[in-house]
Amino acid sequence: MHRMRFCLGSVLLLCILVVTILPPAIRHNVITTLTLRGLTGDGISLARAVGALAEEESCRARWLAGLAYHALGDAERRDISWQQFLACEPSGTPFVEKYLPEDRAWAQWAVNLLPDRAEPWLWLARLAERDDPALAAEAYRRGLEIRPYDGMLWQSYGFVLLETAGEEAALQAFIRSCELGSNGCRRVGAIMERRSDLRTAIKYYRADPNPMFHRYADELERRLQVQESLR
């Protein structure tokens, strides 16, 4: 078994040495394959793949190196590699978030590095919702300044505003969500129904993308007609 592992490791190391003399485009593809095989194989294969990646300076190589270090449990080198990756690939935050979804320190670091990108702000906002609604509200606000046409984000912003700024501020966020064709319509409908403004509630329930709320709007309209007939 040890002899077999030694042979396999030697063969892989030879492959890596060969890879270093290939043209860049081909080298990138081969190194990607080596890394992915290492991630599904043993630690020796993965370590050899990391060795090959150390010779590469591309954004892809930095991402793959971080992925390999992550699998090996080396958080320090993973973080260095992924910080280098984000520095040269500003759109890469979602890739890091996928593997570190609950890491608030990383989300804050991404915000500091890429304040003009929406993704880091929205990552931070999602994590801050649990224990720091004021920070979450600010992070959503900054993210929406950059990505203003995302209806679901306006709805999430509205939920946070309910805790931090009150119902009227949240209502405006829900209205914007509705205008963008998202689920904010039902939130506006619910608020207006609580305020006994049934005509406005009916209007927004009917604008919701879910037909269930259209049927509820019909029910409210019948209720309204009964109320008006009794006046």
C-alpha positions as CSV (number, residue, x, y, z in Angstrom):
1,M,0.0,0.0,0.0
2,H,2.8,2.4,0.9
3,R,4.7,1.5,-2.2
4,M,1.6,2.1,-4.3
5,R,0.9,5.5,-2.6
6,F,4.6,6.4,-3.2
7,C,4.3,5.5,-6.9
8,L,1.1,7.4,-7.3
9,G,2.5,10.4,-5.6
10,S,5.7,10.2,-7.8
11,V,3.6,9.9,-11.0
12,L,1.5,12.9,-10.0
13,L,4.7,14.9,-9.1
14,L,6.1,14.1,-12.5
15,C,2.8,15.2,-14.1
16,I,3.1,18.5,-12.2
17,L,6.7,19.0,-13.5
18,V,5.5,18.4,-17.0
19,V,2.6,20.8,-16.5
20,T,4.9,23.7,-15.8
21,I,6.4,23.6,-19.3
22,L,3.0,23.6,-21.1
23,P,1.5,26.7,-22.8
24,P,-0.5,28.8,-20.3
25,A,-4.0,28.0,-21.6
26,I,-3.3,24.3,-21.5
27,R,-1.5,24.5,-18.2
28,H,-4.5,26.2,-16.5
29,N,-6.8,23.4,-17.7
30,V,-4.5,20.6,-16.5
31,I,-3.9,22.3,-13.1
32,T,-7.7,22.7,-12.7
33,T,-8.1,19.0,-13.4
34,L,-5.4,18.0,-11.0
35,T,-6.9,20.1,-8.2
36,L,-10.4,18.8,-8.6
37,R,-9.0,15.2,-8.6
38,G,-7.1,16.0,-5.5
39,L,-10.2,17.4,-3.8
40,T,-12.0,14.1,-4.3
41,G,-8.9,11.9,-3.6
42,D,-6.3,11.6,-0.8
43,G,-4.3,14.4,0.9
44,I,-1.1,13.5,-1.0
45,S,-2.8,14.2,-4.3
46,L,-4.2,17.4,-3.0
47,A,-0.8,18.6,-1.6
48,R,0.8,17.9,-5.0
49,A,-1.9,19.9,-6.7
50,V,-1.2,22.8,-4.3
51,G,2.4,22.6,-5.3
52,A,1.5,23.1,-8.9
53,L,-0.8,26.0,-8.1
54,A,2.0,27.8,-6.3
55,E,3.7,28.3,-9.6
56,E,0.6,30.1,-11.1
57,E,-0.3,33.7,-10.6
58,S,-3.7,33.8,-12.3
59,C,-6.9,34.5,-10.5
60,R,-8.1,31.0,-11.2
61,A,-5.0,29.6,-9.6
62,R,-5.5,31.7,-6.5
63,W,-9.1,30.5,-6.2
64,L,-8.2,26.8,-6.7
65,A,-5.3,27.1,-4.3
66,G,-7.6,28.5,-1.6
67,L,-10.1,25.7,-2.3
68,A,-7.3,23.1,-1.9
69,Y,-6.1,24.7,1.4
70,H,-9.7,24.8,2.6
71,A,-10.0,21.1,2.0
72,L,-6.7,20.5,3.8
73,G,-7.9,22.6,6.8
74,D,-5.3,25.3,6.3
75,A,-7.4,28.4,7.0
76,E,-4.4,30.8,7.0
77,R,-3.2,29.9,3.6
78,R,-6.7,29.6,2.3
79,D,-7.5,33.1,3.4
80,I,-4.3,34.5,1.8
81,S,-5.1,32.8,-1.5
82,W,-8.8,33.9,-1.6
83,Q,-7.8,37.5,-0.6
84,Q,-5.5,37.5,-3.6
85,F,-8.3,36.0,-5.7
86,L,-10.8,38.8,-4.8
87,A,-8.1,41.4,-5.3
88,C,-7.8,40.4,-9.0
89,E,-11.4,39.1,-9.5
90,P,-13.9,41.6,-7.9
91,S,-16.9,39.6,-8.9
92,G,-15.7,36.5,-7.0
93,T,-17.3,37.2,-3.6
94,P,-20.2,34.7,-4.2
95,F,-17.6,31.9,-4.7
96,V,-16.0,32.6,-1.3
97,E,-19.4,33.0,0.4
98,K,-20.4,29.6,-0.8
99,Y,-17.6,28.0,1.2
100,L,-17.7,30.4,4.2
101,P,-21.4,31.4,4.4
102,E,-21.3,32.1,8.1
103,D,-18.0,33.8,8.3
104,R,-18.8,37.4,9.3
105,A,-15.1,38.4,9.5
106,W,-14.7,37.4,5.9
107,A,-17.8,39.3,4.8
108,Q,-16.5,42.4,6.5
109,W,-13.1,41.9,4.9
110,A,-14.8,41.6,1.5
111,V,-16.7,44.9,2.2
112,N,-13.5,46.7,3.1
113,L,-11.7,45.4,-0.1
114,L,-14.7,45.9,-2.5
115,P,-16.9,48.7,-1.2
116,D,-18.2,49.4,-4.7
117,R,-19.5,45.9,-5.2
118,A,-23.0,44.8,-4.0
119,E,-22.2,41.2,-3.1
120,P,-20.0,41.9,-0.1
121,W,-22.5,44.3,1.4
122,L,-25.3,41.8,0.9
123,W,-23.3,39.0,2.5
124,L,-22.6,41.2,5.5
125,A,-26.3,42.2,5.7
126,R,-27.5,38.6,5.7
127,L,-25.2,37.7,8.6
128,A,-25.9,40.9,10.6
129,E,-29.7,40.4,10.4
130,R,-29.5,38.0,13.4
131,D,-27.9,40.2,16.0
132,D,-27.2,43.7,14.6
133,P,-30.3,45.0,12.6
134,A,-28.8,48.5,12.4
135,L,-25.7,47.2,10.6
136,A,-27.9,44.9,8.4
137,A,-30.0,47.9,7.4
138,E,-26.9,50.0,6.5
139,A,-25.4,47.1,4.6
140,Y,-28.6,46.5,2.6
141,R,-28.8,50.2,1.9
142,R,-25.3,50.3,0.5
143,G,-25.9,47.1,-1.5
144,L,-29.1,48.5,-3.0
145,E,-27.4,51.7,-4.0
146,I,-25.2,49.5,-6.2
147,R,-28.0,47.0,-7.2
148,P,-31.2,49.0,-7.1
149,Y,-33.4,46.7,-9.3
150,D,-33.4,43.6,-7.1
151,G,-37.0,43.3,-5.7
152,M,-36.1,40.5,-3.3
153,L,-33.4,42.6,-1.7
154,W,-35.8,45.5,-1.3
155,Q,-38.1,43.1,0.6
156,S,-35.2,41.9,2.8
157,Y,-34.4,45.6,3.5
158,G,-38.0,46.2,4.4
159,F,-38.0,43.4,7.0
160,V,-34.9,44.9,8.7
161,L,-36.4,48.4,8.6
162,L,-39.4,47.1,10.5
163,E,-37.0,46.6,13.4
164,T,-34.8,49.7,13.0
165,A,-36.9,52.5,11.4
166,G,-40.5,51.6,11.8
167,E,-43.4,50.5,9.6
168,E,-43.6,53.5,7.4
169,A,-39.9,53.2,6.3
170,A,-40.4,49.4,5.7
171,L,-43.6,50.1,3.7
172,Q,-41.6,52.2,1.2
173,A,-39.1,49.4,0.8
174,F,-41.9,46.9,0.3
175,I,-43.6,49.2,-2.3
176,R,-40.3,49.4,-4.2
177,S,-40.0,45.6,-4.1
178,C,-43.5,45.3,-5.4
179,E,-42.8,47.8,-8.2
180,L,-40.0,45.5,-9.3
181,G,-42.3,42.5,-9.5
182,S,-41.3,40.8,-6.3
183,N,-42.9,39.6,-3.1
184,G,-43.1,43.1,-1.5
185,C,-46.7,43.4,-2.9
186,R,-48.1,41.0,-0.3
187,R,-46.2,42.8,2.5
188,V,-47.8,46.1,1.4
189,G,-51.2,44.5,1.2
190,A,-50.8,43.1,4.7
191,I,-49.8,46.5,6.2
192,M,-52.7,48.3,4.4
193,E,-55.1,45.6,5.6
194,R,-54.0,46.1,9.2
195,R,-54.6,49.8,8.6
196,S,-58.1,49.0,7.4
197,D,-57.4,50.5,4.0
198,L,-58.9,47.5,2.1
199,R,-59.0,49.1,-1.3
200,T,-55.2,49.7,-1.3
201,A,-54.7,46.2,0.2
202,I,-56.7,44.6,-2.6
203,K,-54.7,46.5,-5.1
204,Y,-51.4,45.3,-3.8
205,Y,-52.5,41.7,-3.2
206,R,-53.6,41.5,-6.8
207,A,-50.2,42.8,-7.9
208,D,-48.4,40.0,-6.1
209,P,-46.8,37.3,-8.3
210,N,-48.5,34.5,-6.3
211,P,-52.1,33.7,-7.5
212,M,-53.0,32.8,-3.9
213,F,-53.0,36.4,-3.0
214,H,-55.1,37.2,-6.0
215,R,-57.8,34.9,-4.6
216,Y,-57.4,36.5,-1.2
217,A,-57.9,39.9,-2.9
218,D,-61.2,38.6,-4.3
219,E,-62.2,37.6,-0.8
220,L,-61.3,41.0,0.6
221,E,-63.3,42.7,-2.1
222,R,-66.4,40.7,-1.3
223,R,-65.9,41.6,2.4
224,L,-65.6,45.3,1.4
225,Q,-68.8,45.1,-0.7
226,V,-70.7,43.7,2.3
227,Q,-69.4,46.4,4.5
228,E,-70.4,49.1,2.1
229,S,-73.9,47.6,1.6
230,L,-74.5,47.9,5.4
231,R,-73.7,51.5,5.5
